[in-house]
Structure formats: structure tokens, C-alpha cells
């Protein structure tokens, strides 16, 4: 892409950024990251189905409730989280470029003003007539007024740009976090786990290899079938909370998918990893969960676990697979137990 095309793309992206917020405000839509991403995508015109649905809602005077906003985001935008991060980064670079241009123009104005003052100073040295001096003073006053006006405009511009940059940086951090976070539990997702695993292997000492725990909720399908998926989601969140309470420091808890979880323990041998797995397993098994609607107990909830410790030159996916195989050995041997690869 040519430099001119890049400038045009950046200008367009920044314009989309400024178009989305007023539309959201006009329609009473809270300025959450998800809603922003939805309306940014709409004004950009990159998703015709989303725009058609929004136009339909506007024609029908439908209120943009939380349920509708969340539905629009999940159906049309959620899969593009990573592209949203890139788009916000583009917008941020555009604003920084605008600030740089303003600084350059301010520098040119300051140098011009300095030249004018120098010329007036030289003229003063050869002037004796009061009318000539008055004319020079008028020129100086006018030049000073123009410089003050330019400086004031520049300050206002900087304040506006600083606010835009702060907003974009905050938005960028939220988008980055959402791209690596499981929305149901708040734990890291599978993609983040892979990154953490690669980092742990790359930074490990010879005597301190990372270990991985794979955990799975026992008979989870029966929980869904008996109590419904909302209760199933609640059980998943409960297990996630147990993981969060029992991991610390550089440990990483993640939802691997469905009812399966992982805990990465950098620099922890298999004995220590098994001990952590047992603490988590017992905490889940000893809990007494009840339904919120009728206070009826859900019955005993248990998890099975498998532990693996990284081996020399092992592929990351093979490392995960060995922990997963240990997990299924626990399943095959009666569940509610921990096995070591």
C-alpha cells in the first residue's frame, strides 16, 4: 500500500472511531468495549449483516437493551476481537501522527515569530521617528497576538488528542484482555495458555521444568441434562473460582474448553503439581452446591485430574497431550482422582 493510501486508511479509521461514539450516545447504548466494537464495525460498513440488523432495529424503534446489545456483539463481532485490537492500534497511530504534525507546524510558527522579532529589533536600532516606532510596535503586538492564538489552539489540540489517546489506550488494553480471556469464567483461554506454555518452556531452568495439570468435571453432561445449561455454567464458574483461589505467583489457570481446565505451574516438579491438583480436587469435592431458585442441592460435584512435567525437546502439544492422557486415566480408573503421566 502506498504512503498516500496508508494515510487515507488511517484517516478513515480515525473517522470511524469518532462516528461510533455519538451514535451510541444517541441510541442510549452504554460505552462498553463490546458495544463500542459493535458500532465501530457498523459504521465501518465491513459487516453488512450487522448493519442490516441495526438498521432494522432503528426502523422498528426497538430499544437497545443489554440483551440486544450483547446479542449483536456475540453474533456479528465477537469472532473479530483480534482484528479490533489491530484497528484500535491503527487509530492510535493515526492520532499520534496528527499530534506530530501539529508539533511540526507549531515549530514552524515559533521559528517564523522568532524571525519577525529579530527583524523588528534590527529596525528599532535605526528608527528615531515616533511614528515609525509606533508602526513597529503595532507589528510586534500583532505578531505576538497571532503567536498567542496559535499557542492556545495548539494547547487545546494537545488536550483533545491526549484525551483521545488515553481513551484508545484503555480500549486497546480491554480488547487485548478480552482476546485472551474466557468470557464465562474470566480465566485465560486456550490461546493464552499456549503462549504461557511457550514462555514457560523458553524461560525454564534445567532443574525447574514446568508442569501442567489438566482437569475435567466428572459427569458434566448429566449435570446439564438434570439441571439445565444455566446451572451447568454455574458449576463451570465455581470450578474456575476454586482454581483461582489455589493458584498464585506465575501459575496460570485457564479454561481449555467446555468443562476442561488447565493449570500451568512453571518451575514445579510433578510431585508439587500433583499436590496442587489434589488440593483443587478436594476443594471441589467437599463443596455443597445448591440451586439458587429452590435451594435444592446439586449433588456431589467432582473433578478428575492429570499431571505432566515437561520433557527435553518436547513439542508443546505433546506436552498437553500427555497431561490429557493422564487425566483420562483418572477417568477410566473411577474419576475423582489425580494421575501423573
N, C-alpha and C positions, 0 to 999 in steps of 0.2 A: 504494500500500500504506500502511495506517495505521501510526502510530508503534508501536502495540502489536504489530501483525503483523510489523513490521521487527524489533522486539526479540525476538519469538518465533523468527523465522527465524535471527537471529544466534545465539540460544541453541542452537537445533538444530544449526546449522553447527559451533559450538564443541564440542558433544557428539559429533558425528560425528568430529571431529578427535581427541577423546580416546578414542573407541571403537576406531579403526583400529589404533593402535599396539599395544595389548595383544593383539589378535587376531593380528597379525603375529608378535609375540613368541611366543605360544602355539604357533603352527604353524611356528616356526623360519624365518621369512621375513626376509631381510636388510632393513634400513630404508633402502632406496634410494629416490630420488624416484619412480621408476617403480612400485615395489611399493607405496609409500605411496599414490600416485594410484589404483592398482587397488583397494586395500582401502578407501580413503575412499569411492570410488564404490560399492563393495559395501555398506558399512554404511549409506550414504545411501538405498539402495533405488532409485536413479534408473535403474539399468540391470538389468532383470530377467534378461536373458540371461546377463550376467556373474554375478549372484548365483546363478542356477540352476547354472551350471558350477562355481562354487566349492563349492556345497552337494554337488554330485555328487562332486567330488574329496574332500571331507571324509568323505562316506559310504563311499567306496571306500578310505579311509585312504591315499590317494595322496600320496607325498611332494611337497612344493612345491619342486621342483628349479629351478635357474636357467632351464632351458629352458621349464618350465611357467609360471613367473612372467613371463618375457619374452613368452611366447605370449599369456597373459591380457592383458597390457598392450597389445600390438600389436593384438589382435583387438577388444578391447572399450573401450579407454580412450584410445589414442594420439590419436585424432582430436579429443579433447576437451581438449587441452593448454591452450588459451587459457581455457576455462571453469574449469580447475583454478586458473589464476592468479587469476581473479576470486574463486573460492571461498576461496582462501588469504587474499586481501586482506580478504574479509568476516570470516574467522576472526580475523585480526589486529586489525581494528577492534573486534570483539567483546571481545577481551581488553583492549584499551586502554580501552574503555568500563568494563569491570569494575574496572580499576585506578583510573579516575577516580572511580567510586562509592566505592571503599574510601577514597580520599583525602578525599572529602567527609565520609564517616562519621567518619574519624579527626579531621577538623577539628571536627566537632560534639562529639565526645568530649573533645577538648582544651579547647574553649570551656566545656563543662559542668564539667570539672575545675577550670578557672580560676575559674569562678563559685563552686564549692564552697570553694576555698582562700580566696577573698575573704570569704565568709560566715564561715568559721572564724576568720579574722583579726579580723573585727569582734567576734565573740563573745568571743575571748580578752581583748579590751580591757576587757570588763565583768565578767569572771569572777575571783573570788577563792577560791572553794571548790575544794579539790584534786580532789574527786570530779567536779565539773563540768569541770575542766580535763582530767582523765583521760578523760572521755567525749568531749570534743572531740578529744583526741589520738587516741583509738581511731577516731573518724570519719575523721580525716586519714589514719591508717595504712591504713584500708580503702579510702578513695578512691585513695590512692597505689598500693595493690596492684592495684586494678582498672585504673587507667590504665597501669601497667606491663604487665599482662596484655594489654590491648588493643594496646599498642605492640608487644609481642612478636609477637602474632598478625598485626598489620599488617606487620611486617618479614618474617615468614615468607611471608605472602601476596605481598608485593612480590617476594621472591626467586623464588617459584614463577612468578609472572607474567613476570618478567624472562627466566627460562629459556624459557618458552613463546614469548615474543616473539622471542627470539634464534633459536629453532628455526624459527619461522614465517618470519622474515625470510630465513633461509638457504634454506628451502624455496621461498620466493617467488622468490628470485634464480635458483635452479636451474630452476624452472618457466619463468621468463621466458627464460632462456638456451635451454632446450630448444625453446621455441616459435619461436625464430628460427634454430635450428641444424639442419643436415642431419645425421641420425644416422649415416650411413655414413662421412662424411668429416670431420665436425667443422667444416666450413666454414659460413658463413652460408647460409641457404636463400633461395628466390626472394622470399619475403615481406620478409625483412630487406633484400635487395638493393633492392627498390622503395623502402623507407623511406630507405635510404642515398642512393639516387639523388635523391629529392626533397630531402633535406637538402643534398646537394652542389650542386644547382641553386639552391636558395634562398640558399645562403651564398657562391656564386661571385662573384668579381670580374669586371669586364668583360673584362680581359685574361687571365684564368686560368679557362678553362672546363673542366669535367670531360670526360674521355674514358672510353670503355668498350671493353673487349676481350671478344669472345665467342670461346670455344674449344670445339672438339669433337674427341673421339678418333676418328681415322680407322679405318674398317672395324671398328667395335666389335662389330657383330653376328657377324662372322667369328671374333673372339676368343672370344665366348661359345659359339658353335657348336663351335669346335675344342677349347677347354679347359674349358668349363663356366662357370656363373654365379659360382661362388666365385672363380675366377681373374679373371673379369670385374670382380668387386667389388674385387679386389686391385689391378687396373690403375687403376680409378677412384680408389682411395685413394692410389696412387702419384702420379697426376697432381695430386691435391689437395695432396699434400706438396710437390710442385715449386712450385705456386702460392704456398703459404705461405712457402716459402723465398725467393721472389722478389718478395714484396710487403712494404711497410713503411709506417710512419707512418700516414697517413689512408687508404692504399689498402685496398680491401676485396675479398677473394676470396670467391666464392660458387659453390655448385653450383646451376645454373639448372634442371637436371632431366636424368635419365638420364645420358648421357655428356657433357653440355654444361655448360660452366663460364663464369663471367664474372669479370673483374677491373675494378673501378671505380677510376679514377685522378683524384681531384679536382685541379683546377689544373694538369693535364698536357696539353700540346698533342698533336696527332696524331703528330708526329714522335717525341716521347718515348714515347707509348703504343705505337707500332709497335716501338720499340726494346725495351720491356719484353716485348712479345709474342714477339719473336724470341728473347730470352734464354730464355723459358719453352719455346718450341717446340724450340729446340736442346737444352735440358737433357733434355727427354723423348726426343727422337730419339736422343741419344747414350747413353741408359741401356741396360743389358743385363739385362733381367729374366729370371729363371729360376723354374721351378716349385719350390715348397718340398718337394714329395713326392719328385720324382725328379731334381731339379736340371737338368731339360731346359730349354733356352732357349725363351722365348715368341715369339721372333722380334722384328722391329723394330716398335716402338710409336711412332706419330707422331700429331701433332695438327695441325689447321688452325685459323687464327685470322682474325678480322675486327675492325677498329678503326673506331670512330666518335667524333667530337668534337661536343659539344652545340652546337646552333644556336639563334639567338634565338627565344624564344617557342615552342620545340618541345615537343610532348607527350612525356612520359616514355616511353610505349610506342612512339612513333615513333622516339625515340632508340635504344631497344633494337632495334627492327626494322631500322634502318639498319646497326647493328653486325652483326646476324644476316645481313643480305643480303651484307655484305662477307665474312662467314665462308663463306657458300655459294658466293661467287665463288671463294674459295680452294679449296673442294671441287671445283668444276667445272673449275678450271684445273690439277688434278693432285694436290691435297692436300699436306700437309706444307709449308705456306707461310702467309704473312700478307698480307691485303689491307686497304686503307684505303678507307672509304666516301667 
